[in-house]
């Protein structure tokens, strides 16, 4: 089954404790991205990757890092999480870029205390 | 400033009626517009795409219109069912920028 998977689905952590949210897709998609979704603000792009070893900032990249060492994986790293990063996070992939249909993962609900 | 607006108030309609959701935008020159469905606790799921040179697109009970003069897209669900209850997001792709999402409108279809 074609899908985007994320782990963990739920995470509660404390300020400053580094964490990684994994994202993997099995559709051989080139383009992957991370979004956060907050009430009243909609989906906002954090980072995106056009291909392996190619990443770029989205609209709200501060406090986040990403890497794309393999085509299928695109982890999101919070080196020192803060309470304002409490949000619902989605990984998405598409076949060739921003113009294509985005396939979203199930989401990761992160709470930073 | 550039904005995409969807009605933040929930739309409540009776089963069997047509639901119409609105997506308005300002200061964008869109290449195309997409509509997604999002269920609680789930990621958005793509429904339809309409290009700037298209007026209307249909898929089963779904219809999307795109008026670049009015800067508006309408999303219709005919013969609505309780299973259509969800939040619907519009997403716009400008010619020179990334995909921009609206905040979504929650649709509730009651029997």
Backbone of each chain as ProteinMPNN parsed JSONL, in Angstrom:
{"seq_chain_A": "XXXXXXXXXXXXXXXXXXXXXXXXXXXXXXXXXXXXXXXXXXXXXXXXXXXXXXXXXXXXXXXXXXXXXXXXXXXXXXXXXXXXXXXXXXXXXXXXXXXXXXXXXXXXXXXXX", "coords_chain_A": {"N_chain_A": [[0.843, -1.194, 0.0], [0.569, 2.175, -0.924], [2.017, 4.713, 0.924], [2.617, 7.264, 3.436], [4.47, 7.292, 6.303], [4.697, 8.145, 9.737], [6.514, 8.591, 12.743], [7.029, 9.266, 16.23], [3.421, 8.93, 16.729], [2.271, 10.37, 18.727], [3.67, 12.566, 21.096], [5.004, 13.644, 24.101], [7.057, 15.938, 25.577], [9.814, 17.621, 27.207], [10.966, 20.99, 27.56], [13.861, 21.704, 25.708], [14.832, 19.113, 25.371], [16.201, 17.157, 23.023], [14.651, 15.907, 20.065], [13.484, 13.614, 17.55], [11.398, 13.282, 14.774], [10.314, 10.804, 12.732], [9.934, 10.227, 9.201], [8.703, 8.434, 6.495], [8.382, 7.33, 3.134], [6.898, 5.19, 0.678], [6.674, 5.427, -2.035], [8.539, 6.14, -3.833], [8.889, 8.842, -4.159], [10.18, 12.035, -5.091], [9.998, 14.545, -3.913], [9.695, 15.841, -0.683], [8.204, 17.049, 2.329], [7.756, 18.988, 5.346], [5.141, 19.973, 7.471], [3.528, 22.134, 9.825], [0.572, 22.282, 11.753], [-1.613, 24.519, 13.058], [-4.271, 25.784, 15.108], [-6.374, 28.045, 13.444], [-4.31, 28.953, 11.858], [-3.707, 27.261, 9.843], [-2.038, 24.963, 7.581], [1.412, 25.133, 7.616], [4.445, 25.352, 5.933], [7.464, 23.836, 6.907], [10.074, 22.793, 6.25], [11.437, 21.641, 3.127], [12.289, 19.136, 0.676], [13.834, 18.6, -2.335], [15.144, 16.454, -3.374], [17.442, 13.741, -2.693], [19.8, 14.798, -0.345], [19.211, 17.437, -0.861], [17.832, 20.135, 0.518], [15.578, 22.676, 1.748], [14.483, 25.777, 3.225], [11.171, 26.314, 4.473], [8.276, 28.173, 5.253], [8.336, 28.49, 8.036], [10.938, 27.814, 9.427], [12.484, 28.121, 11.716], [14.113, 26.755, 14.535], [14.001, 24.154, 13.768], [15.415, 21.261, 12.154], [16.358, 19.335, 9.278], [17.044, 16.358, 7.385], [18.1, 14.622, 4.439], [19.073, 11.877, 3.611], [18.47, 9.533, 2.414], [16.248, 8.572, -0.205], [13.681, 7.803, 0.605], [13.321, 8.614, 3.252], [12.786, 11.272, 5.59], [13.591, 12.844, 8.109], [12.506, 14.927, 10.839], [14.011, 17.187, 12.957], [14.189, 18.413, 16.202], [16.224, 20.313, 17.883], [16.365, 21.665, 20.333], [13.659, 21.709, 21.77], [10.877, 23.954, 22.243], [8.071, 25.354, 24.086], [6.479, 26.742, 22.19], [6.608, 25.188, 19.982], [4.827, 23.245, 20.23], [2.471, 21.431, 18.562], [0.673, 20.112, 15.702], [2.124, 17.937, 13.526], [2.84, 17.29, 10.131], [4.12, 15.143, 7.691], [4.785, 15.157, 4.224], [4.654, 13.928, 0.859], [5.458, 14.077, -2.646], [5.311, 13.288, -6.15], [7.034, 14.731, -7.909], [7.347, 17.344, -7.118], [6.375, 20.619, -5.9], [4.15, 21.137, -7.37], [2.702, 18.9, -7.663], [0.201, 16.516, -6.534], [-0.036, 16.325, -3.069], [0.863, 13.866, -0.76], [-0.06, 12.993, 2.383], [1.236, 12.16, 5.629], [0.069, 10.486, 8.669], [0.259, 12.244, 10.775], [1.82, 13.82, 13.619], [1.377, 14.42, 16.91], [2.688, 16.786, 18.893], [3.665, 17.746, 22.094], [5.2, 20.17, 23.988], [6.459, 20.682, 27.079]], "CA_chain_A": [[0.0, 0.0, 0.0], [1.314, 3.422, -1.002], [1.724, 5.502, 2.11], [3.613, 8.032, 4.173], [4.37, 6.932, 7.713], [5.383, 9.024, 10.682], [6.625, 8.095, 14.114], [5.837, 8.695, 16.831], [2.174, 9.63, 16.447], [2.057, 11.286, 19.851], [4.883, 12.745, 21.878], [5.049, 14.696, 25.107], [8.438, 16.082, 25.987], [10.086, 18.83, 27.996], [11.789, 22.008, 26.904], [15.288, 21.479, 25.6], [15.217, 17.718, 25.148], [16.238, 16.907, 21.58], [13.798, 14.831, 19.58], [13.398, 13.398, 16.107], [10.183, 12.672, 14.239], [10.696, 10.156, 11.477], [8.975, 10.203, 8.1], [9.131, 7.534, 5.434], [7.384, 7.095, 2.082], [7.23, 4.011, -0.133], [6.197, 5.687, -3.391], [9.68, 6.605, -4.614], [8.702, 10.253, -4.449], [11.381, 12.866, -4.976], [9.737, 15.734, -3.11], [9.126, 15.612, 0.631], [8.14, 18.28, 3.098], [7.174, 18.96, 6.677], [4.223, 21.055, 7.795], [2.885, 22.15, 11.113], [-0.808, 22.769, 11.657], [-2.059, 25.15, 14.29], [-5.622, 26.343, 14.964], [-6.469, 29.385, 12.891], [-3.156, 29.298, 11.01], [-3.616, 26.338, 8.734], [-0.803, 24.212, 7.378], [2.538, 25.976, 7.241], [5.565, 24.508, 5.567], [8.654, 24.055, 7.731], [11.196, 22.506, 5.359], [11.141, 20.724, 2.062], [13.445, 18.532, 0.038], [13.563, 18.265, -3.726], [15.74, 15.155, -3.648], [18.448, 13.353, -1.702], [20.822, 15.8, -0.028], [18.753, 18.773, -1.263], [16.771, 20.601, 1.406], [15.453, 24.129, 1.775], [13.559, 26.276, 4.239], [9.831, 26.714, 4.124], [7.84, 29.433, 5.836], [8.588, 28.577, 9.477], [11.997, 26.832, 9.684], [13.273, 28.379, 12.927], [14.01, 25.763, 15.591], [13.906, 22.814, 13.174], [16.4, 20.792, 11.191], [15.952, 18.152, 8.529], [18.091, 15.744, 6.565], [17.564, 13.711, 3.396], [20.2, 11.016, 3.219], [17.896, 8.509, 1.547], [15.078, 9.108, -0.888], [12.434, 7.466, 1.273], [13.243, 9.116, 4.623], [12.954, 12.729, 5.747], [13.326, 13.106, 9.526], [12.427, 16.29, 11.368], [14.779, 17.222, 14.2], [14.076, 19.583, 17.069], [17.43, 20.219, 18.714], [16.036, 22.164, 21.66], [12.244, 22.083, 21.641], [10.293, 24.955, 23.148], [6.607, 25.212, 24.114], [5.819, 27.259, 20.983], [6.648, 24.171, 18.936], [3.685, 22.353, 20.44], [1.691, 21.532, 17.337], [0.415, 18.886, 14.948], [3.086, 17.939, 12.439], [2.582, 16.382, 9.015], [5.068, 14.933, 6.613], [4.093, 14.951, 2.957], [5.529, 13.657, -0.283], [4.836, 14.135, -3.965], [6.143, 12.598, -7.14], [8.14, 15.496, -8.488], [7.542, 18.703, -6.634], [5.309, 21.392, -5.258], [2.984, 21.214, -8.232], [1.989, 17.627, -7.656], [-0.615, 16.142, -5.385], [0.71, 16.015, -1.854], [0.389, 12.726, 0.032], [0.283, 13.324, 3.756], [1.282, 11.149, 6.668], [-1.046, 10.545, 9.624], [0.435, 13.323, 11.737], [2.458, 13.622, 14.927], [0.96, 15.481, 17.839], [3.797, 17.055, 19.804], [3.465, 18.681, 23.198], [6.446, 20.513, 24.669], [6.1, 21.289, 28.369]], "C_chain_A": [[0.882, 1.248, 0.0], [0.981, 4.278, 0.213], [2.934, 6.288, 2.582], [3.411, 7.695, 5.646], [5.191, 7.902, 8.556], [5.436, 8.336, 12.039], [7.444, 9.062, 14.959], [4.573, 9.443, 16.41], [1.857, 10.656, 17.532], [3.353, 11.361, 20.654], [4.709, 13.907, 22.835], [6.481, 14.753, 25.606], [8.597, 17.372, 26.788], [11.003, 19.752, 27.216], [13.251, 21.604, 26.902], [15.735, 20.054, 25.323], [15.08, 17.37, 23.669], [15.335, 15.744, 21.189], [13.811, 14.781, 18.055], [12.072, 12.746, 15.779], [10.548, 12.087, 12.881], [9.561, 10.222, 10.465], [9.54, 9.3, 7.01], [8.007, 7.366, 4.424], [7.865, 5.957, 1.187], [6.806, 4.178, -1.589], [7.306, 6.171, -4.322], [9.544, 8.079, -5.017], [9.997, 11.034, -4.247], [11.195, 13.996, -3.959], [9.115, 15.339, -1.789], [9.148, 16.917, 1.409], [7.535, 18.022, 4.47], [6.304, 20.199, 6.86], [3.896, 20.983, 9.292], [1.5, 22.772, 10.95], [-1.251, 23.266, 13.026], [-3.431, 25.774, 14.065], [-5.581, 27.784, 14.448], [-5.339, 29.783, 11.961], [-3.004, 28.361, 9.831], [-2.299, 25.588, 8.7], [0.293, 25.158, 6.918], [3.751, 25.088, 7.018], [6.802, 24.865, 6.386], [9.919, 23.926, 6.882], [10.694, 21.619, 4.228], [12.434, 20.217, 1.444], [13.063, 18.119, -1.375], [14.123, 16.895, -4.097], [16.78, 14.865, -2.574], [19.51, 14.448, -1.592], [20.456, 17.216, -0.483], [17.588, 19.18, -0.372], [16.731, 22.123, 1.394], [14.382, 24.528, 2.772], [12.189, 26.558, 3.645], [9.504, 28.038, 4.788], [8.231, 29.599, 7.294], [9.689, 27.616, 9.885], [12.711, 26.971, 11.03], [13.014, 27.306, 13.984], [13.949, 24.331, 15.086], [15.109, 22.537, 12.283], [15.835, 19.58, 10.481], [17.189, 17.572, 7.853], [17.425, 14.821, 5.558], [18.736, 12.899, 2.837], [19.743, 9.887, 2.298], [16.623, 9.082, 0.943], [13.813, 8.902, -0.066], [12.255, 8.145, 2.634], [13.531, 10.612, 4.717], [12.648, 13.078, 7.195], [13.323, 14.593, 9.862], [13.063, 16.288, 12.747], [14.513, 18.537, 14.924], [15.213, 19.485, 18.077], [17.144, 20.642, 20.155], [14.584, 22.645, 21.653], [11.803, 23.119, 22.675], [8.772, 24.824, 23.083], [5.907, 25.732, 22.865], [5.927, 26.307, 19.797], [5.624, 23.064, 19.203], [2.734, 22.527, 19.271], [1.401, 20.138, 16.794], [1.277, 18.933, 13.696], [2.718, 16.887, 11.391], [3.765, 16.344, 8.071], [4.27, 14.691, 5.342], [5.106, 14.632, 1.871], [4.742, 13.827, -1.567], [5.836, 13.652, -4.988], [7.322, 13.451, -7.595], [8.226, 16.923, -7.991], [6.289, 19.338, -6.1], [4.034, 21.394, -6.081], [2.129, 19.951, -8.168], [1.101, 17.475, -6.439], [0.282, 15.773, -4.214], [0.045, 14.837, -1.135], [0.879, 12.944, 1.462], [0.362, 12.083, 4.646], [0.158, 11.357, 7.664], [-0.908, 11.628, 10.672], [1.121, 12.875, 13.018], [2.038, 14.776, 15.823], [2.033, 15.634, 18.898], [3.383, 18.077, 20.85], [4.8, 18.887, 23.888], [6.093, 21.26, 25.948], [7.2, 22.219, 28.876]], "O_chain_A": [[1.808, 1.374, 0.801], [-0.188, 4.539, 0.499], [4.077, 6.032, 2.203], [2.301, 7.804, 6.167], [6.233, 8.403, 8.133], [4.526, 7.602, 12.424], [8.433, 9.62, 14.484], [4.669, 10.5, 15.787], [1.243, 11.688, 17.263], [4.035, 10.357, 20.862], [4.32, 15.007, 22.442], [7.048, 13.739, 26.011], [7.637, 18.109, 27.01], [11.725, 19.32, 26.317], [13.814, 21.219, 27.927], [16.915, 19.82, 25.065], [13.972, 17.3, 23.136], [15.262, 14.732, 21.886], [14.107, 15.766, 17.378], [11.667, 11.778, 16.423], [11.031, 12.793, 11.995], [8.385, 10.266, 10.827], [10.714, 9.398, 6.653], [6.835, 7.271, 4.789], [9.063, 5.779, 0.966], [6.601, 3.191, -2.296], [7.045, 6.564, -5.459], [10.02, 8.499, -6.072], [10.795, 10.735, -3.358], [12.127, 14.353, -3.238], [8.132, 14.598, -1.753], [9.996, 17.779, 1.181], [6.9, 16.997, 4.718], [6.669, 21.307, 6.467], [3.978, 19.929, 9.922], [1.29, 23.662, 10.126], [-1.259, 22.525, 14.009], [-3.73, 26.242, 12.966], [-4.842, 28.623, 14.962], [-5.399, 30.842, 11.336], [-2.241, 28.648, 8.91], [-1.544, 25.583, 9.672], [0.121, 25.897, 5.948], [4.042, 24.193, 7.811], [7.144, 26.037, 6.54], [10.729, 24.851, 6.814], [9.674, 20.941, 4.349], [13.512, 20.774, 1.65], [12.098, 17.385, -1.584], [13.634, 16.251, -5.025], [16.97, 15.66, -1.654], [20.035, 14.945, -2.588], [21.312, 18.1, -0.487], [16.489, 18.638, -0.49], [17.722, 22.778, 1.071], [13.5, 23.743, 3.119], [12.055, 26.976, 2.495], [10.355, 28.924, 4.875], [8.438, 30.722, 7.753], [9.416, 26.673, 10.629], [13.446, 26.076, 11.447], [11.867, 26.985, 14.295], [13.856, 23.395, 15.881], [15.73, 23.448, 11.736], [14.957, 18.888, 10.996], [18.233, 18.218, 7.765], [16.332, 14.307, 5.792], [19.291, 13.186, 1.777], [20.523, 9.356, 1.508], [15.998, 9.973, 1.519], [12.948, 9.777, -0.056], [11.128, 8.238, 3.12], [14.398, 11.142, 4.022], [11.555, 13.561, 7.49], [14.033, 15.394, 9.255], [12.7, 15.484, 13.606], [14.599, 19.619, 14.343], [15.17, 18.678, 19.005], [17.645, 20.021, 21.093], [14.319, 23.842, 21.543], [12.285, 23.15, 23.808], [8.239, 24.249, 22.133], [4.845, 25.224, 22.505], [5.395, 26.59, 18.724], [5.571, 22.069, 18.481], [2.247, 23.628, 19.013], [1.828, 19.129, 17.355], [1.171, 19.864, 12.898], [2.34, 15.762, 11.715], [4.331, 17.374, 7.705], [3.199, 14.086, 5.382], [6.271, 15.02, 1.957], [3.515, 13.732, -1.576], [7.041, 13.608, -4.739], [8.457, 12.978, -7.664], [9.119, 17.656, -8.416], [5.275, 18.677, -5.877], [2.95, 21.629, -5.546], [0.968, 19.954, -8.576], [1.228, 18.2, -5.452], [1.235, 15.007, -4.358], [-1.169, 14.818, -0.933], [2.078, 13.063, 1.711], [-0.347, 11.098, 4.438], [-0.625, 12.297, 7.529], [-1.866, 11.909, 11.393], [1.018, 11.723, 13.438], [2.305, 15.943, 15.537], [2.263, 14.73, 19.702], [2.826, 19.128, 20.532], [5.451, 17.935, 24.317], [5.5, 22.338, 25.905], [7.062, 22.812, 29.946]]}, "seq_chain_B": "XXXXXXXXXXXXXXXXXXXXXXXXXXXXXXXXXXXXXXXXXXXXXXXXXXXXXXXXXXXXXXXXXXXXXXXXXXXXXXXXXXXXXXXXXXXXXXXXXXXXXXXXXXXXXXX", "coords_chain_B": {"N_chain_B": [[-1.385, 42.334, 1.602], [-0.759, 38.802, 1.06], [-3.357, 36.458, 1.012], [-5.293, 33.583, 1.863], [-8.571, 32.667, 2.201], [-10.876, 30.824, 4.012], [-14.125, 29.953, 5.089], [-14.313, 30.136, 8.487], [-16.261, 29.309, 10.162], [-18.265, 26.508, 10.963], [-19.989, 24.527, 8.559], [-23.204, 23.485, 8.479], [-25.32, 21.076, 7.247], [-28.195, 19.396, 5.876], [-28.53, 15.918, 5.268], [-28.393, 14.816, 1.916], [-28.68, 17.282, 0.748], [-26.949, 19.878, -1.148], [-23.681, 20.72, -0.43], [-21.78, 23.661, -0.216], [-18.673, 25.025, -0.333], [-16.38, 27.693, 0.243], [-13.51, 29.287, -1.115], [-11.493, 31.958, -0.942], [-9.105, 34.223, -2.31], [-6.41, 36.596, -2.154], [-4.206, 38.803, -3.845], [-2.633, 36.854, -5.073], [-1.312, 35.07, -7.852], [-2.536, 32.496, -9.113], [-1.403, 29.313, -10.244], [-2.672, 26.908, -10.076], [-5.32, 25.3, -8.175], [-5.996, 23.337, -5.354], [-8.085, 20.946, -3.656], [-8.518, 19.499, -0.482], [-9.407, 16.872, 1.796], [-9.795, 16.589, 5.281], [-9.869, 14.502, 7.993], [-10.629, 14.254, 11.521], [-7.678, 14.059, 13.435], [-6.227, 12.972, 11.374], [-4.164, 12.979, 8.377], [-4.352, 15.384, 5.671], [-6.19, 14.573, 2.7], [-5.936, 14.346, -0.753], [-8.307, 15.646, -3.057], [-9.32, 17.055, -5.423], [-8.047, 18.842, -8.256], [-7.736, 21.959, -9.872], [-6.977, 23.866, -12.701], [-5.678, 27.119, -13.612], [-6.717, 27.889, -16.048], [-9.043, 26.522, -16.255], [-12.534, 26.251, -15.779], [-14.262, 24.627, -14.403], [-14.379, 21.531, -12.613], [-15.079, 18.086, -12.259], [-15.788, 15.285, -10.152], [-17.218, 12.445, -9.546], [-19.468, 12.932, -6.971], [-18.464, 15.391, -6.468], [-17.691, 18.786, -7.201], [-15.74, 21.379, -8.489], [-15.244, 24.811, -8.892], [-13.549, 27.55, -10.471], [-12.772, 30.8, -10.387], [-10.905, 33.149, -11.646], [-11.169, 35.825, -11.922], [-12.916, 36.731, -9.948], [-11.353, 35.785, -7.968], [-11.766, 33.346, -6.599], [-12.69, 30.087, -5.463], [-15.101, 27.559, -5.61], [-16.367, 24.784, -3.87], [-18.255, 21.999, -4.268], [-20.403, 19.578, -2.87], [-22.555, 17.274, -3.893], [-25.726, 15.729, -3.097], [-25.193, 15.192, -0.339], [-23.724, 13.275, 2.343], [-23.693, 11.853, 5.669], [-21.147, 10.729, 5.962], [-19.572, 12.464, 4.589], [-18.847, 14.402, 6.309], [-16.34, 16.407, 7.52], [-13.247, 18.28, 7.601], [-12.521, 20.616, 5.106], [-9.946, 21.59, 3.031], [-8.581, 24.206, 1.108], [-5.968, 24.664, -1.241], [-3.547, 26.644, -2.685], [-1.524, 27.164, -5.496], [0.713, 29.456, -6.313], [2.245, 31.02, -9.205], [4.915, 31.481, -8.752], [5.686, 30.482, -6.292], [5.419, 28.462, -3.3], [3.121, 25.787, -2.407], [0.212, 26.955, -0.866], [-1.808, 26.757, 1.938], [-5.234, 27.04, 2.911], [-7.132, 27.683, 5.95], [-9.178, 25.948, 6.29], [-12.54, 24.607, 6.241], [-15.026, 23.354, 8.32], [-17.24, 20.787, 7.673], [-20.411, 19.622, 8.482], [-22.617, 17.078, 8.124], [-25.838, 16.242, 8.725], [-28.202, 13.647, 9.571]], "CA_chain_B": [[-0.716, 41.069, 1.901], [-1.346, 37.659, 0.383], [-4.2, 35.699, 1.928], [-6.298, 32.614, 1.42], [-9.598, 32.665, 3.24], [-11.993, 29.89, 4.002], [-15.027, 30.272, 6.183], [-13.898, 29.423, 9.692], [-17.439, 28.75, 10.822], [-18.671, 25.218, 10.428], [-21.165, 24.49, 7.691], [-24.088, 22.384, 8.871], [-26.375, 20.868, 6.264], [-28.946, 18.16, 6.007], [-28.21, 14.861, 4.318], [-29.093, 14.894, 0.641], [-28.517, 18.624, 0.183], [-25.645, 20.21, -1.708], [-22.807, 21.558, 0.39], [-20.927, 24.546, -1.002], [-17.617, 25.634, 0.466], [-15.772, 28.806, -0.487], [-12.103, 29.607, -0.902], [-11.16, 33.243, -1.559], [-7.704, 34.58, -2.167], [-6.041, 37.952, -2.568], [-2.804, 39.087, -4.164], [-1.918, 35.722, -5.631], [-1.577, 34.71, -9.235], [-2.439, 31.042, -8.951], [-1.279, 28.389, -11.367], [-3.817, 26.04, -9.88], [-5.857, 25.226, -6.835], [-6.334, 21.971, -4.948], [-8.943, 20.755, -2.485], [-8.193, 18.328, 0.325], [-10.296, 16.53, 2.907], [-9.066, 16.185, 6.478], [-10.662, 13.968, 9.092], [-9.972, 14.517, 12.804], [-6.548, 13.199, 13.768], [-5.647, 12.367, 10.178], [-3.568, 13.901, 7.436], [-5.22, 15.753, 4.542], [-6.247, 13.666, 1.541], [-6.215, 15.088, -1.984], [-9.586, 15.373, -3.703], [-9.441, 17.581, -6.78], [-7.171, 19.925, -8.681], [-8.254, 22.725, -10.997], [-5.943, 24.771, -13.204], [-6.127, 28.509, -13.77], [-7.461, 28.057, -17.303], [-10.235, 25.687, -16.196], [-13.632, 26.867, -15.05], [-14.983, 23.662, -13.582], [-13.874, 20.162, -12.604], [-16.006, 17.219, -11.531], [-15.366, 13.932, -9.808], [-18.341, 11.798, -8.853], [-20.387, 13.914, -6.399], [-17.711, 16.602, -6.182], [-17.486, 19.738, -8.279], [-14.962, 22.55, -8.12], [-15.183, 25.902, -9.867], [-12.396, 28.43, -10.249], [-12.996, 32.083, -11.053], [-9.711, 33.956, -11.365], [-11.564, 37.24, -11.883], [-13.416, 36.926, -8.593], [-10.356, 35.228, -7.048], [-12.554, 32.485, -5.733], [-13.012, 28.722, -5.853], [-16.213, 26.955, -4.882], [-16.295, 23.333, -3.789], [-19.608, 21.51, -4.058], [-20.663, 18.148, -2.682], [-23.976, 17.042, -4.122], [-26.304, 14.575, -2.39], [-24.25, 15.004, 0.771], [-23.961, 12.162, 3.267], [-22.968, 12.045, 6.939], [-19.739, 10.348, 5.786], [-18.849, 13.608, 4.009], [-18.477, 15.309, 7.392], [-14.887, 16.511, 7.636], [-12.76, 19.623, 7.286], [-12.067, 20.698, 3.721], [-8.9, 22.598, 2.861], [-8.141, 24.565, -0.234], [-4.538, 24.945, -1.323], [-3.311, 27.394, -3.909], [-0.132, 27.219, -5.92], [1.036, 30.597, -7.165], [3.218, 30.706, -10.261], [6.307, 31.633, -8.337], [5.853, 30.204, -4.867], [5.065, 27.113, -2.867], [1.711, 25.521, -2.132], [-0.279, 27.685, 0.299], [-3.052, 26.157, 2.397], [-6.197, 27.758, 3.725], [-7.302, 27.125, 7.29], [-10.168, 24.881, 6.249], [-13.926, 24.764, 6.706], [-15.579, 22.082, 8.799], [-18.584, 20.453, 7.173], [-21.146, 18.635, 9.269], [-23.834, 16.65, 7.45], [-26.633, 15.501, 9.702], [-29.263, 12.837, 8.922]], "C_chain_B": [[-1.448, 39.927, 1.201], [-2.142, 36.837, 1.392], [-5.029, 34.674, 1.184], [-7.309, 32.514, 2.538], [-10.637, 31.592, 2.982], [-12.849, 30.212, 5.214], [-14.662, 29.453, 7.413], [-15.069, 28.827, 10.452], [-17.805, 27.428, 10.165], [-19.92, 25.362, 9.572], [-21.98, 23.256, 8.059], [-25.198, 22.249, 7.852], [-27.02, 19.512, 6.471], [-28.527, 17.169, 4.928], [-29.061, 14.998, 3.058], [-28.985, 16.256, -0.03], [-27.122, 18.789, -0.414], [-24.883, 21.123, -0.761], [-21.924, 22.386, -0.523], [-19.953, 25.246, -0.078], [-16.867, 26.642, -0.395], [-14.311, 28.969, -0.109], [-11.813, 30.895, -1.665], [-9.694, 33.55, -1.358], [-7.46, 35.998, -2.661], [-4.554, 37.994, -2.865], [-1.983, 37.859, -4.56], [-2.248, 35.641, -7.127], [-1.445, 33.201, -9.314], [-2.259, 30.298, -10.269], [-2.4, 27.367, -11.294], [-4.199, 25.977, -8.416], [-6.27, 23.779, -6.561], [-7.301, 22.001, -3.769], [-8.579, 19.432, -1.817], [-9.282, 18.125, 1.368], [-9.431, 16.109, 4.086], [-10.045, 15.729, 7.554], [-9.909, 14.193, 10.403], [-8.844, 13.524, 13.074], [-5.878, 12.536, 12.587], [-4.998, 13.434, 9.304], [-4.534, 14.243, 6.314], [-5.101, 14.747, 3.407], [-6.681, 14.457, 0.324], [-7.541, 14.648, -2.589], [-9.578, 15.779, -5.178], [-8.424, 18.682, -7.006], [-7.823, 20.631, -9.852], [-7.205, 23.749, -11.395], [-6.532, 26.151, -13.469], [-6.945, 28.715, -15.034], [-8.697, 27.16, -17.371], [-11.294, 26.372, -15.355], [-14.256, 25.911, -14.045], [-14.335, 22.293, -13.72], [-14.848, 19.32, -11.79], [-15.364, 15.868, -11.252], [-16.464, 13.331, -8.939], [-19.272, 12.869, -8.281], [-19.713, 15.251, -6.117], [-17.608, 17.485, -7.422], [-16.722, 20.934, -7.747], [-15.054, 23.564, -9.255], [-14.054, 26.835, -9.476], [-12.622, 29.693, -11.067], [-11.827, 32.997, -10.7], [-10.025, 35.453, -11.372], [-12.063, 37.589, -10.491], [-12.406, 36.487, -7.538], [-11.038, 34.301, -6.032], [-12.697, 31.087, -6.336], [-14.164, 28.246, -4.989], [-16.098, 25.44, -4.976], [-17.675, 22.827, -3.411], [-19.598, 20.002, -3.835], [-22.162, 17.972, -2.857], [-24.427, 15.782, -3.383], [-25.447, 14.208, -1.185], [-24.712, 13.903, 1.731], [-23.238, 12.441, 4.577], [-21.482, 11.688, 6.827], [-18.914, 11.455, 5.14], [-18.409, 14.593, 5.086], [-16.975, 15.254, 7.618], [-14.534, 17.978, 7.509], [-12.183, 19.596, 5.879], [-11.121, 21.884, 3.568], [-8.722, 22.929, 1.392], [-6.656, 24.912, -0.169], [-4.259, 25.55, -2.689], [-1.828, 27.364, -4.238], [0.063, 28.429, -6.817], [2.092, 30.191, -8.199], [4.644, 30.678, -9.727], [6.532, 31.3, -6.88], [5.392, 28.789, -4.56], [3.571, 27.009, -2.634], [1.308, 26.199, -0.832], [-1.64, 27.122, 0.675], [-3.93, 27.181, 3.111], [-6.365, 27.065, 5.054], [-8.388, 26.06, 7.354], [-11.535, 25.285, 6.749], [-14.432, 23.394, 7.114], [-16.991, 21.913, 8.3], [-19.185, 19.375, 8.062], [-22.454, 18.324, 8.536], [-24.634, 15.803, 8.428], [-27.813, 14.813, 9.011], [-30.598, 13.577, 8.911]], "O_chain_B": [[-2.604, 40.066, 0.803], [-1.662, 36.553, 2.49], [-5.413, 34.872, 0.031], [-6.946, 32.301, 3.695], [-11.192, 31.474, 1.89], [-12.35, 30.686, 6.235], [-14.698, 28.222, 7.383], [-14.889, 27.942, 11.288], [-17.667, 27.263, 8.953], [-20.784, 26.201, 9.829], [-21.5, 22.127, 7.961], [-25.941, 23.201, 7.612], [-26.482, 18.623, 7.132], [-28.208, 17.559, 3.805], [-30.263, 15.255, 3.116], [-29.177, 16.371, -1.241], [-26.238, 17.956, -0.213], [-25.385, 22.168, -0.346], [-21.377, 21.869, -1.497], [-20.349, 25.965, 0.839], [-16.737, 26.467, -1.606], [-13.925, 28.814, 1.049], [-11.88, 30.92, -2.894], [-9.109, 33.174, -0.342], [-8.212, 36.525, -3.481], [-3.752, 37.314, -2.224], [-0.764, 37.847, -4.391], [-3.304, 36.078, -7.583], [-0.355, 32.684, -9.557], [-2.89, 30.623, -11.275], [-3.0, 27.006, -12.306], [-3.515, 26.512, -7.543], [-6.818, 23.096, -7.426], [-7.329, 22.954, -2.991], [-8.367, 18.41, -2.469], [-9.977, 19.059, 1.768], [-8.46, 15.37, 3.924], [-10.931, 16.476, 7.968], [-8.683, 14.31, 10.398], [-9.025, 12.312, 12.959], [-5.054, 11.638, 12.76], [-5.246, 14.629, 9.466], [-5.446, 13.466, 6.031], [-4.045, 14.153, 3.188], [-7.689, 15.163, 0.367], [-7.863, 13.461, -2.633], [-9.799, 14.954, -6.063], [-7.998, 19.362, -6.073], [-8.398, 19.987, -10.729], [-6.616, 24.416, -10.544], [-7.751, 26.314, -13.541], [-7.779, 29.618, -15.09], [-9.328, 27.05, -18.422], [-10.986, 26.999, -14.342], [-14.717, 26.32, -12.98], [-13.816, 21.933, -14.776], [-15.375, 19.766, -10.771], [-14.521, 15.382, -12.008], [-16.612, 13.665, -7.763], [-19.824, 13.654, -9.052], [-20.347, 16.155, -5.573], [-17.459, 16.995, -8.541], [-17.029, 21.443, -6.67], [-14.954, 23.21, -10.43], [-13.654, 26.905, -8.313], [-12.657, 29.65, -12.297], [-11.764, 33.549, -9.602], [-9.231, 36.256, -10.882], [-11.683, 38.613, -9.923], [-12.574, 36.778, -6.353], [-10.907, 34.45, -4.817], [-12.81, 30.926, -7.551], [-14.199, 28.499, -3.784], [-15.771, 24.891, -6.028], [-18.207, 23.183, -2.359], [-18.889, 19.257, -4.511], [-22.948, 18.47, -2.051], [-23.628, 14.894, -3.085], [-25.028, 13.06, -1.031], [-25.904, 13.645, 1.9], [-22.265, 13.194, 4.592], [-20.65, 12.276, 7.519], [-17.685, 11.391, 5.143], [-17.665, 15.529, 4.793], [-16.41, 14.19, 7.873], [-15.411, 18.823, 7.33], [-11.454, 18.677, 5.508], [-11.446, 23.017, 3.923], [-8.713, 22.042, 0.539], [-6.164, 25.396, 0.851], [-4.688, 25.025, -3.716], [-0.982, 27.521, -3.358], [-0.378, 28.423, -7.967], [2.741, 29.153, -8.072], [5.479, 29.917, -10.217], [7.488, 31.794, -6.282], [5.025, 28.027, -5.455], [2.849, 28.006, -2.658], [1.978, 26.041, 0.189], [-2.528, 27.021, -0.171], [-3.44, 28.063, 3.816], [-5.813, 25.987, 5.274], [-8.509, 25.351, 8.352], [-11.672, 26.187, 7.575], [-14.299, 22.413, 6.382], [-17.837, 22.788, 8.482], [-18.556, 18.358, 8.353], [-23.294, 19.205, 8.351], [-24.159, 14.771, 8.901], [-28.35, 15.306, 8.019], [-31.592, 13.051, 8.41]]}, "name": "protein", "num_of_chains": 2, "seq": "XXXXXXXXXXXXXXXXXXXXXXXXXXXXXXXXXXXXXXXXXXXXXXXXXXXXXXXXXXXXXXXXXXXXXXXXXXXXXXXXXXXXXXXXXXXXXXXXXXXXXXXXXXXXXXXXXXXXXXXXXXXXXXXXXXXXXXXXXXXXXXXXXXXXXXXXXXXXXXXXXXXXXXXXXXXXXXXXXXXXXXXXXXXXXXXXXXXXXXXXXXXXXXXXXXXXXXXXXXXXXXXX"}
